[in-house]
Structures are given as structure tokens and as C-alpha cells.
Amino acid sequence: MKDDLRNVKYVIDIGPLPSLPIAGSELRFPVGRIYCVGRNYADHAREMGHDPNREPPFFFMKPANSIVQNNSTIGFPVATKEVHHEIELVVAIGKGGKDIAVEKSLDHVWGYGVGLDMTRRDLQGAAKKAGRPWEMGKSFDESAPCTALRPATEIGHPAKGAIWVKVNGQVKQQGDLSQQIWNVQEQIAYLSRLITLQPGDLIYTGTPAGVGPVNPGDKLEGHVDGVGDLTITYAR
């Protein structure tokens, strides 16, 4: 029998639960875990030196408290000289499950957002060369900006449409959701065979080609058709 933790009191104060707003609502979506799909657009896989036709999906994680609210100004990441932007469609899981069938996978989606998988590329590259985990390249503070979420009951399940990011007004990445190697249904089904998905999980679904550097003072504007617009500024 599981303990009832709804009214538990803790020995230290860790602040509020990470969460995202819901578009047009005062309610919020509690963020549990953040799973990110690597190299899920063919052109991006190629620009990173990989063959997109040979890999099943693979995943890495970010902590829930790496979420950054839309329209925020944040500090530039520490311990790096090469920070890259990666614009992504974000899937919010509303119903958990394991061994989910592809044809049932969208039943587990609560809604969608627009996110950035910010990456300390120099640290990631050094970890790859050494055969070590990527966490310090991917899972740092404020590395997961995201918009307010929009319910799938309102916008459906976007499978095509433009996805892009601008840096200081100049388009740097652009693609279409239809270019994903593994679509959202397949990602959910595959991931649910590796772990049990939980309500509150987010899936960052991969990024198109054109990843590149950002600098202190840069303004990033991201977009996914039918989902939303994301704006993040790095302080000087």
C-alpha cells in the first residue's frame, strides 16, 4: 500500500512544484519529468554527423526545475563557451501507462507547447568524446524554456506545420513537424516500453536542422504552427 503524500510536511522548503501555465486558464500543468528525443529530424541528424535511417529513437532527460516560463529574461549559462538553441514541439502527458500501443498513444496526450532544448554544446561534445553521459551538456539550470500549454481537445494533435526559431530577428532553424523521423505516436509508444509514463511528463520531440550558438543579450523567438510562440532573452 502506498503512503498518502497529499498532506505531507517536509524537513526543508524546496519551493513550488515546477509547472507550466495553460493557455486561457488560471490552472497550471504540473511538470514531473522531461524526456527529450535526440536527432529526430533527418537534416539535424545529418548535421550532427549521423545517418538518420539507422537509429531507433533515443532519449535523454532534463530536470523538471529546468523549465523556464515564456517571455522570461534569464542569465547566460555558466561553465560554457558554446550554447546552442534547439527548437522543439513539446508533448504534455496527461495519462500514464506502459507498453502503450501506437494506435492508442495519443489518448495519453493532454496537450502541446513550444520549447527550447538549450544545449551547452562544448560540454556535450567533450562528454561524447570521452564516452561519458551528456547530462552536463543538456540538463543544466534554465535549459528548458517552454510556452503555456494548449489542450489537445482544442488544437488536435499537430502532425505537420512550420517549426522555426529566430535569434535577434534572423531565422536560424526552420522545418516542418512532418519531417520527424519518429512521430509523436511512435515516440510515446517506444518510450513507454522503456519506462512507465506518468501524468505530468513532458516529451521534447526533437529539433530541425540549423542549430547554432547564442550569446549574452540575444533574443530567441520560437514558433510551431497551431501551437504557439516562445520568446526568451538572455541577459547581458
Stockholm file with secondary structure:
# STOCKHOLM 1.0

chainA/1-236         MKDDLRNVKYVIDIGPLPSLPIAGSELRFPVGRIYCVGRNYADHAREMGHDPNREPPFFFMKPANSIVQNNSTIGFPVATKEVHHEIELVVAIGKGGKDIAVEKSLDHVWGYGVGLDMTRRDLQGAAKKAGRPWEMGKSFDESAPCTALRPATEIGHPAKGAIWVKVNGQVKQQGDLSQQIWNVQEQIAYLSRLITLQPGDLIYTGTPAGVGPVNPGDKLEGHVDGVGDLTITYAR
#=GR chainA/1-236 SS CCCCCTTCCCSSCCCSCCEEEBTTSSCEEECCCEEEESSCBHHHHHHTTCCTTSCCCCEEEECGGGEEETTEEECCCSSCSCEEECEEEEEEECSCBSSCCGGGGGGGEEEEEEEECCEEHHHHHHHHHHTCCSHHHHSCTTCEEECCBEEHHHHCCCCSCEEEEEETTEEEEEEEGGGBSSCHHHHHHHHTTTSCBCTTCEEECCCCSCCEEECTTCEEEEEETTTEEEEEEECC
#=GC SS_cons         CCCCCTTCCCSSCCCSCCEEEBTTSSCEEECCCEEEESSCBHHHHHHTTCCTTSCCCCEEEECGGGEEETTEEECCCSSCSCEEECEEEEEEECSCBSSCCGGGGGGGEEEEEEEECCEEHHHHHHHHHHTCCSHHHHSCTTCEEECCBEEHHHHCCCCSCEEEEEETTEEEEEEEGGGBSSCHHHHHHHHTTTSCBCTTCEEECCCCSCCEEECTTCEEEEEETTTEEEEEEECC
//
